[in-house]
Amino acid sequence: MGKEMLNALEVLEVEKGISKEIVVEALEAALVSAYKRHYGQAQNVEVEFDGKKGNIHVFAVKEVTDFVMDSQLEVSLDDAIKINPAYEVGDTIRFEVTPKDFGRIAAQTAKQVILQRVREAERTIIYEEFSAYENEIMQGIVERQDNRYIYVNLGKIEAVLSRQDQIPNEMYQPHDRIKVYVSKVENTSKGPQVFVSRSHPDLLKRLFEQEIPEVYDGVVEIVSIAREAGDRSKVAVRSEDANVDPVGTCVGPRGQRVQAIVNELKGENMDIVEWNEDPAVFIANALNPAQVLDVKFSDADSRTCTVVVPDHQLSLAIGKRGQNARLAAKLTNHKIDIKPESDMTEETVVEEEIIVPEEVVVDVTTEPVLDEVAVEEETSEEI
């Protein structure tokens, strides 16, 4: 077994990148268990692998005592002194007890250990490889599906696409090629587990980077994304170059660039708006395609605002089932209250009507005046 074992260790180190020391350490531990299983659990044994010749040696470890209670674990001081006069009570002595037929057991054990280490090494390699793809986009092939997951072949591993990470109403068929966002990679006892998503907002960001060179190069930056997967998304962009129109760059000639992204997401509508450091301007842009007349904040630091739109565009600003307003609020990180222009005009008129001129303001701080006011009210009621 010696030469064969040494050759196997060389191959593992060169082809699989598995250190000899790691395999030998695991082999020695496994051989201890194998020895005890075949020759008795009561013994305290150690196994050594000869790295030069490939031979395996088994040693029984015994403690030196005055009185031997268990001959498998202890040796008398008298017997120990015969071996070496320097031994004292409490010392340990190793006796080689390698069975003649232990080579067969060792060979079987070595095979199992090597296979196990190879599997572990391959799992580690795959885990490290796909960990590098975490938060990135990959293309895969739909393999199969069950009630919980879509299984996507990414080459060396099968990723899982859970129900909540799927685009609503999107149908998946075996052999379909789809782009997925790698949301998480876990190293489990059963091997690496890769979780992917089609609904994650960052999938949209990575698609923009793939289709639009200016986004990939950083000339155009995606500031924020609000997405309702499969239906509609809003993307806020800004340009680091004053000569580059961020919205036009993302849309592309005749809408070709953004259309490629829409097609990948099976028709998901896309609103690309320009980010602005002025919150009022940004909010107005985010409510596209509706026209915004005014944006009012309750105070300078408020995250709540009132947006005024023409009456005929109120429904457009709010959107179907409130979607346009909801996405705009998420995109800008503001609470948005949308009101028609007529409501704001009526409020202004009412405010003007209830203003009391200063010269007729009544001082009601003294009791007599309060009595007069009360009398006037009673008289009015009688009339």
N, C-alpha and C positions, 0 to 999 in steps of 0.2 A: 504493500500500500504506500510505502514511503515516497518513491519517485512520483507515482501517480498523483499523490496528494500535493506534493510540491509543485508539479506542473499545473494542477488545477488552480492553485493559489496564484501562480504567475499569470494565468489566463484571466482570472477574475480581476486582478489588479490592472492589467493592460487594457482589456476590452471593456470591462464594466466600471472601472475606476473604483473598485472596492479594495480597501487597504488589507494587506495580509494580516496585520495585527488585529483588525476588527474580526476577521473570520476566525483566526486562531483562538481569540478570546471566547467567541461564541461556541466554537467547537469544543474547547476544554470544558466549558460549563455544561454543554449537552452530554459530553462523555461521562461526566460525574453522575448525572442523572441516569444515564444508560447503565453504568456500572452498578449503581445501587438497585436499579430495577431488576437486574439479572443476578446479582451476587449478594444482595442483602442491604436493607435500608439502615441498619444499625451502625455501619462503619462510617468513620470520618475520613473521606478520601480526597485526594487531589490528583488531577490529571495534568501532565505536561506534554506538550508537543515539541519534538526536536526539530527546530527550524532548519537544520543543516541536512539531516538524513531523512526527515519525514516520519520518524518513528514516534510511537505514543507510549508513554509510561504512566502507570497508575501507582499511587503511593497511599498507604494507610497511615494516617497521622494519629499518633498516640501520645498521651501525656505521661510524664514520669511521676510516679507516686510511691509512697512507702508501702501501701497496701492496695493490691489490685482488686477492684470490685467488678470491673467489666473488661475482660481481656481484649475486646474489640476496640476499646477506646483508651485503654491504659496499659502501661508497661511498668514493671517494678524497678525500683532504683538499682537493685542488684543486677538485673539483666541489662539495664541501661549502661551501667559502669563497665560491663564486659565489652560493650560496643565502643564506648569512649569514656574514660575515667573522668572527664570534665563535666559530664551530665549531672544535673542536680534536680531535686524535686521541683516540679512546675515547668520544667523544660518540655519541649515536644520533639518527638523523633519520627522521621518518615521512613517507612518500610515499603520497599517496592513489592507490589502484589499483583503485577500485571498478569492476567490469565493468559494461557496459551492460545485460547480461541477468541481473545478479545479483538483481534484484527478484523474479524468478520463484523462484529458489532460496531467497531469503530468506523468501518467503511460505510455501513448503512447510515450511521449517525452523521458522518461527514457529508454524505450526499444530501441528507435532509437539511442540514445546516446551510450548506452552500446554496441550495435552491431557495431557502428562506431568505438568505442574505441577498441573493440576486433579485428576488421579488421586492424586497425592501429598498434596494438600491434603485431599481427601476421606478418604484413609486416616488422615491425622493427626487429623482431626476425630473419626472413628470410634474411633480408638485412645484419644484423650483422653476421649471419652464413656464407653467401656466400662471404661477404667481406673478411673473413679469407681465402677463397680459391682463392682470386685474385692473379694472377701470378703463379697459381698452375695448375696441370692437374687433370681432372676428367673424369670419364667414364659416358656416357649418351646413351640414346636410341633415335634414329631418330623417331619423331612423324609424321611430315608432312612437306611440303614445298610449297612455292609460288614463284613468280617471283623474290622476293628480298631475302628471307631468307630460311634457313633450321631451323626447330624448334626441339630442342633437349631436351628431358626430363631428368632433373638432379635429379629427386626425388620430392623435394618440390617446384620446380619452372621449368618453361620452358625457356631455354636459346635460344638465337638467334645466328645463324651462317650466317653472311652476305656473299655475293658473293665474295668480295675481301678477305675474310678470309677462303674461301674454297680452297682446293687443286685443281688446274686446271685439268679438265677431270675426276675428281673423282665422281663417281655416288653414290647417297645416296637413299636408299630404306627404307620405314617404317619398324620399328623394328630392323634396323641395330644397332649394338653396336659399338660405336666409342669413341676414347679418344680425348678430346678437351682441349685446353689451355684457362683458364679463363682470358681474357685480361682486362675486365673492369666490375665493378658492380656499377650501379647507383640507387639512391633512388629517384624515380619519383613520381609525384602526383598519378599515377595509380598503384604504388607499385614498388618493386625492379625490376630492369631490368639487366639481366646478358648477357654479350656479350662474345662469345667464338670464338676460332680460331683453324684452322687446318694448317694454313700456317705460323704461327708465329715462328721465329727461336727458341724461348724459349720452344716451344713444344718439339723440338728435345732435348734440354737440359734436360727437365724433363723426357723424355723417357729414356735417358741415365742413369739418376739417378734411375729410376725404374728397369732397366734391369741389371745394373752394380753396385754391392755393393761398389766397390772401389771408384766409382764416388760419390755415395750417402754419403759415409763416409769421403770424402775429400782427400783420398789417391791419387786419380787421379783427376786433375782439368781440367775442360773445359775452355780454355782461350778465344776462340772466335769461332763463327759459321758464315758461309756464306751459305745461303740457297736459292735455287730456287725451291720452293715447288713443289713436284710431279715429279721432274726431277732428280736433283742432289744437294748434299750438301757436304760441306767440314767442318770438325770439327778439331780444333787444341787442343791438349791435352798435359799436362805435368804431371810428377809424383813428389810427395813430398817425395817419398822413392826411393833412388838410386837403390834398389833391385827390383823395380816394373817397368816393361816395360809398359808405358802408352798406346801405340798403341795396343800391343798384348793383354793387359787386356781388352780393349774395344772391340776388335774383337772377343775374346773368342776362345775356342777350336773349330776348324773346322768352325770358323765364326759364331757360334751359337748365341752369344750375339748380335752382330750387325744385324744378320739376323732377329731376333725378332723385332727389330726396323724397319728394311726395310719392313717387312711384315705388320706392323701396318700402315705404310705410303704408302701401296699399291705399293711397288716396287721402291721407291725412292732410287737412287744410293747414296752410302755413301763413301766418302774418309776421312779416319781418319789419320791425320798427326801429327807428334811430333812438339810441339812448341819449339823454341830456342831463347835465349836472343840475339843471334847474328842475326840481320835482314837478312843478306845474306843467312845464313843457313836456317832460317825459310822460306824465300821466295822460296828457292830451294825445301824444303820439301813440301810447299804448291802447287807447280806445279806438284806434283806426279799425274800420273805415268810417266811423262816425265823426262828424264835425263837432268840435268843442268850442264853446264861446268863452267860457271862463272856468277857472279852477280856484276855489277859495279854501283856505286853511283856517281852522279855528285859532291857531297860534303858530308861531314860527317853527316850533319843534314838533308839531303835531304829525302823526301818521294817519290822520283822518282828514278827508277833504270832501267838499261838495263840488260836483262838476255840473256845469250848466250847458245844456245842448238845445238846439232848436227843437220845437215841439214835434215836428215831423220826423226827427231823427232819434227820438227817445227810444223807440223799439230797437233801432239799429245799434244804438250805444249799449243798451242792456244786453241784447243778443238773445238768441233762442235759449229758453230756460235759464236766462241770466248768464250764459256762457261768456259772452264778450266782456262783460263787467267783471266776472269772476277771474278770468285769465289776466285781465289788465291789473286787477288788484294784486294778484300773485306775482305778476311780472315786476311791478313797481314796489311791492311790499308796503302798500298803503290800503287803508279802508276807504272805499270810494262810494259816495252817495250821489247818484245821478238824478238830476231834476230838470224838468223842461223849463224853457225860458219863460213861459207864461206864469208858472208858479212863482218864480223869483220876482217877476214884475208885480204880481198881486201882493206878495209879501211887502214889497217896497211901498206900494200904495197904502196898505194897511198901517205900516209904520208911520207914514206921513200923516195919516188921519188922526192918530192917537197922540200926536205931539201936542202938548199944552204950552201956550206962550208963557214966558216967564212972568209977565206982569199980572197974570191971573192965578198964579200958583198960590194955593191957600195954605196958611200955616196952621197945622192941626196939632200943634204941640201942647195946647192948653185945653182944659176941660170945657170952658164956655163955648169955644168954637166948635168942639165936637158935638155939643148939645144942639147948636144951631144947625149943623149939618144934618143931624138926626131928624130935627123938626122938618127941615126942608124935604127930606126923603119921605117922611110920613105924609106931608101935604101933597107931594107928587102922587103918592099911591092913591090918596083919596080922590084926586082929580081924575 
